[in-house]
Amino acid sequence: MSASDRSLSVLKLFTVEHPEWTAEEVASELEVGIATAYRYLAALDEAGLVATTRPGRYGLGPTITQLDRQLQLTDPLLIAARPVMDDLSTYAPPGSVVLLCRAVGDDVLCIHRVNAKGSPTAISYERGRPMPLFYGATSKMLLAYMPPRRIKALFENNTKAIAKAGLGRTLPAFRSVLTEWRRHGSLVTRGEVDAGLVGIAAAVLSSDRVGIGSISYVVSDETDEKMIARLAALVSTGAREVETALRAEAEAV
C-alpha cells in the first residue's frame, strides 16, 4: 500500500463514534510504527484534512468544509438533481422526504435531501451518514446497476451478509435478483431501514448504464398503494430527467 493510500486509510478512521485519534491509536489500528503514524498525520494536517483538537489528539480539519462547499456548488449530479427533486417533492404526501444517494465502497451516502410539505419524517438516511448497501430501495437500486465485476467482488466479500438480506446464497441467484430489479426500473421496500416507512427508488444511470446515484421517496407505510405506484412512476421519470440534464451538460462542455 502506497503512502497516499495509507493517508486515506487514516482519514477513514475518523467517524462520528470515534471523532478523535492519537498517533499511537493510528499506529495500532493501521499496524504501522509510531513515526509512520506521525508522518501520515503531519501530511494530512498540512493539507488541512486533519487538525489538532487538543494536545496529542486529531480530528477532521477545515479543508473538509471547503471541499464540501465546493461539492455542493460544482457536482454535476447535484446540480442536475436539485430542481428535479424539488419538483418531485410537490407530489409527495405531507411529511415525506426525497433523497439523492450515491454508493461509496460498501456503503451508501445521502448527498441531498428535500422535505415535502409538513413536518419532515425522521429517517436514518441523513446527509453524509453511511448506510447499508443491501437494505432499502434507496440502496438496492444503486446495487442493481453496479458493473458485473463489482457485483462479483461484492458477493465474494459479503456472501453471508447478502444471504442474510435474502438476496441469494449463490452468485447466480444474487445476479438474478438484481436483474429483476432492473427489469422493473424502480423498487419499493417496506420497513427495511426504518420501521413504518416505505422506500420508493429509481437509479440515475450513466451513458454505459452504470448507476451513479439513486433518487427515492421515503413515505409513511400508511400511504395507499395507488399513491405508492404513482410515486414509483414519478421517481423513475425524475431519474430519467436527471440523466438528460447530465447528458446536456456533458455535451455543452
N, C-alpha and C positions, 0 to 999 in steps of 0.2 A: 504493500500500500504506500502511495506517494505521500510526501509531506502535506500537500494540499488536501488529499483525501483524509488524512488524519485530522487536519484542522477542521474539516467539515464534520468529522466524527465528534469533535469537541463541541461544536455548535449544537449538534443533535442531542447532546446530553442535557441541555437546558430545557426544562419542562415546567409546567405550572406546579407540578408536585415537587419538583426539585429545581428551584429557580437560581440557586447559587451553588458554586463549586469552588473548591480549593484546588491548588495544583496537585496536592497529594491525592485527593479524591479522583481527579482526572487521570493521574498516573495509574492508580489502582484499577479504575474502570476500563481504561484502554490498554492496560498491561504494557506500559512503557516506563522508562526511567523518569525520575522527578525532573531532571534537567530538560528532558524532551518535553514533558508536560508544560514546564515554564516557557519553553520556546514557542510552543503552539499558542499558548495564551497570550504571550507578548505580541506575536504576529497578529492575532485577532484583535487585541487591544489597540494596536497601532492603526488598524483599519476601522476602528470604532464599532466592531461587531460584538465585542465584549467590553466591559468596563468594571473597574473596581467598585464594589458596593460598600465594602468595609475592609479593614486590613486583612489581607490574605484571602479574600473571597471575591469571586467574579460573578457578574450577571450579564445579561444581554446589554449591548451598547446602543448608543444613539443612532448609529448608521442603520439599524434595523428599522427605525421610524422613518428615516429618509427614504429607504428602499420601498417601504410600504406606501408612502405618499406617491412615489414615482410609479409604482404598480397601479395604484388607483387612477392615476392620470393618463397612463400610456398603454395599459394592457389591452390589446385589440379585442379579446374575448369580453372583457368587462365593458368596454365602450360599446360593443355591438349588442350586448345582452341587456344593459340597463333599461333602455326605452321599451324593449320587448317585455321585460319583467314588470315594469310599471303598468303596461297595458294589461298583462295577464292578471295582475292583482285586482283589477277593477271587476273581473268576472268571478272572483272567489268569494265564498261565504265569509261573513264577518269573523275576524279573528284568525283567518288563515294566513299562511306565510308562503312566499315564493322564494326558492333558493337557487343559487348558481354554485355548483361544486366542481372540483377537479380532483383527480387521483394523484396522490404523491406517494410513491413507493407502495406499501401495502395498506395505506390509509386513504381516506377521502377528506378533503378540506372544503368547507363552505367559504367562498370568497366574496359573496354578495348576498344580501337578503332584502326583500321588500315585504312589508307588512300590509295586508289588506285592511280595510276599514274595521274599526272596532278594536278592542283590547287584544294585542298580539298573543298568540298561544305560546306557552313556554315549551321549547323544543331543545333536543340535545344538539342539533346541528347549529352550533354557534360559530360565528365567523372565526376561522383560524384554528378551531378545535379539531384534532384528528379523530376521525370516526371510522368504524369498521367497514371493510370493503364487501363483506359477504352478507350484510343485512340491510334491508330498507331499499325501496325503489330508487332513491337518490343515488345510492352507491351501486346497486346492481346494474343500472343502465350504463354506468361507466365500465363496469366489469364486462358487460356483454360485448362491448366494442373494443376491447383490447386486442393487440396483434396476437396471432396464433402462438408465436414463441413466448410471449409474455404469459399467455394463458397456461401453457405447458409448465413454465417455470413456477408460476403461482401454485399450480396443483401439486407439483413435486415438493414445494416448500411448505404447503399448508394442507396436506391431504386430510389430516384429521379434522381440522377446522372446517374445511369445505364439506366433509361428510356430516359433521355435527350440524351445519347450517342447512342440511337437506338438499345440497346442490350436486350430489353424486359421489359415489365411492370409487369410481374409476375415471380416468381422463376422458374416455369417450362419453360416459354418462354426463360428466361435467360440461363438456362441449355441447352435448345435446340440449341441456338446459339453457345454455347461452344462446344457441340457435333459435330456440323457441321464443326467448325474449326479443331477439332481433326481428323475428317474423312479425310480432305484434307491433313493434315500433314504439310502444310505451308500456309502462309497467305500473301496476297498483299493488301495494303491500299494506297489510293491516297490523299495527301494533308490533312490528318487528324491532323498531328502535325505541319508540315511546308508546306506552300503553294508552289506548284511547285515541290514537291518531292514525291517519291514513296517509301514505305517501303515494304520489302520482307523478311519474317522471318520464322524461324522454332525453335521449343523448343528443348533444351537439357534435356533429361529425366533421372531420377534416375531409379534404378532397379525396383521400385514399380510404375513406370510410373507417377511420380510427376515431374513437371517442376522445374529444378534447375537453369536454365538460358535460354536465347534465343540468337540466332545468327541471324543477319539481315544485308541485304544490304539496303543502302539508295541511291537511284539513281534519276536522273532528270526525270520529267514526260514526257520529250521528248524521253525517251528510248522506242524503239519499243516493241510491245507485244511479239514477238518471243524471244527477249533478256530477257524480264521480266520472261517469262516461263522458260527459260534456267537457269536464276539465282535462281528461286524458287526451281528447281530441285537440283541445286548445293548447296544451303544453307541447304536443307534437308539432303543431303548426308554429308555435313560438320558436321551437328549436330550429326548424327549417328557416325561419326568418333571420335568426342569428347567423346561420350558415351563409345565407345570401348576403348579409351585411359584411361578413368576414371576407367573402369572395370579392365583393365590390371594392373593399378597402385594399385587398392584395393587388387587384388589377390596376388600381389607381396609383400605386407606388411606382 
